Amino acid sequence: MNYKIRQMTIDDINDVIKGESNAFGESLGFDMLYQELTINPSACYFVLEIDNKIRGYIGTWINENAEIVNFYIDKKYQNQGFGKMLLNFLLDLIEMVNEDSFRIKNLSLEVRVSNIKAIRLYEKFGFTKSHIRKNYYKDGEDAIVMIKDFEVNK
Ligand SMILES: CC(C)(COP(=O)(O)OP(=O)(O)OC[C@H]1O[C@@H](n2cnc3c(N)ncnc32)[C@H](O)[C@@H]1OP(=O)(O)O)[C@@H](O)C(=O)NCCC(=O)NCCS
């Protein structure tokens, strides 16, 4: 098995839509993903390739207050450490950016209250529960907002 993390391109959109739909039952959709990759200066999207196929991705907005927009690993490849690998990659990137001139103060995300696995994973990476967004999802489920703060020295 060979794998790599690389920046997402427009050519990856259809594969990501399929993966998101399998993982969440819905996708951000072609138009939004296309806009993210072409006109949103904050958007940083990365795909995980395993044996030359896209098997996961993480989409983020990198600002002073950064956000994880979407994140999945294909079911077949879950529980093998790939989710942790993508999160580590993102956190390393933020650390590098913060060592340079740009300052990212925190990273936040929304997660379904029932998604215990993802919540545990985020807690493992130092995210803490901030507050609840009532009826956040289309089916009425609440979201927990989780945040990780970064030390900003300069
Ligand atoms: C959440 C998700 C990205 C994690 O990816 P993954 O590759 O399966 O995760 P990893 O194998 O790297 O990490 C597994 C970690 O999840 C947690 N975990 C796994 N199974 C768990 C369970 N049954 N209960 C609680 N926590 C669990 C543990 O913290 C575990 O870390 P450990 O192996 O060190 O104990 C993946 O499950 C996924 O795509 N889910 C569907 C989409 C989704 O929910 N995305 C997040 C939206 S906010």
The ligand as an SDF file (V2000), in Angstrom:
LIG
                    3D

 48 50  0  0  0  0  0  0  0  0999 V2000
  -13.7850   10.4930   11.6710 C   0  0  0  0  0  0  0  0  0  0  0  0
  -12.8770    9.8360   10.6460 C   0  0  0  0  0  0  0  0  0  0  0  0
  -12.3510   10.8750    9.6610 C   0  0  0  0  0  0  0  0  0  0  0  0
  -11.6860    9.2000   11.3820 C   0  0  0  0  0  0  0  0  0  0  0  0
  -10.8260    8.6010   10.4520 O   0  0  0  0  0  0  0  0  0  0  0  0
  -10.1140    7.1980   10.7380 P   0  0  0  0  0  0  0  0  0  0  0  0
   -9.0860    7.0080    9.6860 O   0  0  0  0  0  0  0  0  0  0  0  0
  -11.1130    6.1350   10.9140 O   0  0  0  0  0  0  0  0  0  0  0  0
   -9.4350    7.4930   12.1580 O   0  0  0  0  0  0  0  0  0  0  0  0
   -8.0660    6.9090   12.7280 P   0  0  0  0  0  0  0  0  0  0  0  0
   -7.9620    5.4430   12.4300 O   0  0  0  0  0  0  0  0  0  0  0  0
   -6.9240    7.7450   12.2880 O   0  0  0  0  0  0  0  0  0  0  0  0
   -8.2400    7.2210   14.2600 O   0  0  0  0  0  0  0  0  0  0  0  0
   -9.0900    6.4630   14.9930 C   0  0  0  0  0  0  0  0  0  0  0  0
   -9.3340    7.2160   16.2880 C   0  0  0  0  0  0  0  0  0  0  0  0
  -10.7320    7.4420   16.3680 O   0  0  0  0  0  0  0  0  0  0  0  0
  -11.1780    7.1430   17.6820 C   0  0  0  0  0  0  0  0  0  0  0  0
  -12.0650    5.9760   17.6130 N   0  0  0  0  0  0  0  0  0  0  0  0
  -12.0320    4.9670   16.7100 C   0  0  0  0  0  0  0  0  0  0  0  0
  -13.0440    4.1140   16.9350 N   0  0  0  0  0  0  0  0  0  0  0  0
  -13.7160    4.5990   17.9750 C   0  0  0  0  0  0  0  0  0  0  0  0
  -14.8720    4.1750   18.6760 C   0  0  0  0  0  0  0  0  0  0  0  0
  -15.5450    3.0700   18.3360 N   0  0  0  0  0  0  0  0  0  0  0  0
  -15.3090    4.9360   19.7120 N   0  0  0  0  0  0  0  0  0  0  0  0
  -14.6410    6.0490   20.0730 C   0  0  0  0  0  0  0  0  0  0  0  0
  -13.5430    6.5110   19.4310 N   0  0  0  0  0  0  0  0  0  0  0  0
  -13.0850    5.7800   18.4050 C   0  0  0  0  0  0  0  0  0  0  0  0
   -9.9650    6.8770   18.5240 C   0  0  0  0  0  0  0  0  0  0  0  0
   -9.5570    8.1180   19.0660 O   0  0  0  0  0  0  0  0  0  0  0  0
   -8.9630    6.3960   17.4990 C   0  0  0  0  0  0  0  0  0  0  0  0
   -7.6700    6.6740   17.8590 O   0  0  0  0  0  0  0  0  0  0  0  0
   -6.7620    5.4360   18.4460 P   0  0  0  0  0  0  0  0  0  0  0  0
   -6.6970    4.4400   17.3380 O   0  0  0  0  0  0  0  0  0  0  0  0
   -5.4220    6.0710   18.7290 O   0  0  0  0  0  0  0  0  0  0  0  0
   -7.4680    4.9440   19.6630 O   0  0  0  0  0  0  0  0  0  0  0  0
  -13.6180    8.6950    9.8720 C   0  0  0  0  0  0  0  0  0  0  0  0
  -14.1570    7.8090   10.7950 O   0  0  0  0  0  0  0  0  0  0  0  0
  -14.7220    9.1850    8.9520 C   0  0  0  0  0  0  0  0  0  0  0  0
  -14.4790    9.5520    7.8090 O   0  0  0  0  0  0  0  0  0  0  0  0
  -15.9750    9.1830    9.4540 N   0  0  0  0  0  0  0  0  0  0  0  0
  -17.1280    9.5680    8.6390 C   0  0  0  0  0  0  0  0  0  0  0  0
  -17.0940   11.0580    8.3280 C   0  0  0  0  0  0  0  0  0  0  0  0
  -16.9280   11.8820    9.5870 C   0  0  0  0  0  0  0  0  0  0  0  0
  -17.5560   11.6290   10.5990 O   0  0  0  0  0  0  0  0  0  0  0  0
  -16.0900   12.9290    9.4790 N   0  0  0  0  0  0  0  0  0  0  0  0
  -15.8620   13.8650   10.5690 C   0  0  0  0  0  0  0  0  0  0  0  0
  -16.9000   14.9200   10.4900 C   0  0  0  0  0  0  0  0  0  0  0  0
  -16.7080   16.1230   11.7760 S   0  0  0  0  0  0  0  0  0  0  0  0
  1  2  1  0
  2  3  1  0
  2  4  1  0
  2 36  1  0
  4  5  1  0
  5  6  1  0
  6  7  2  0
  6  8  1  0
  6  9  1  0
  9 10  1  0
 10 11  2  0
 10 12  1  0
 10 13  1  0
 13 14  1  0
 14 15  1  0
 15 16  1  0
 15 30  1  0
 16 17  1  0
 17 18  1  0
 17 28  1  0
 18 19  1  0
 18 27  1  0
 19 20  2  0
 20 21  1  0
 21 22  1  0
 21 27  2  0
 22 23  1  0
 22 24  2  0
 24 25  1  0
 25 26  2  0
 26 27  1  0
 28 29  1  0
 28 30  1  0
 30 31  1  0
 31 32  1  0
 32 33  2  0
 32 34  1  0
 32 35  1  0
 36 37  1  0
 36 38  1  0
 38 39  2  0
 38 40  1  0
 40 41  1  0
 41 42  1  0
 42 43  1  0
 43 44  2  0
 43 45  1  0
 45 46  1  0
 46 47  1  0
 47 48  1  0
M  END
$$$$
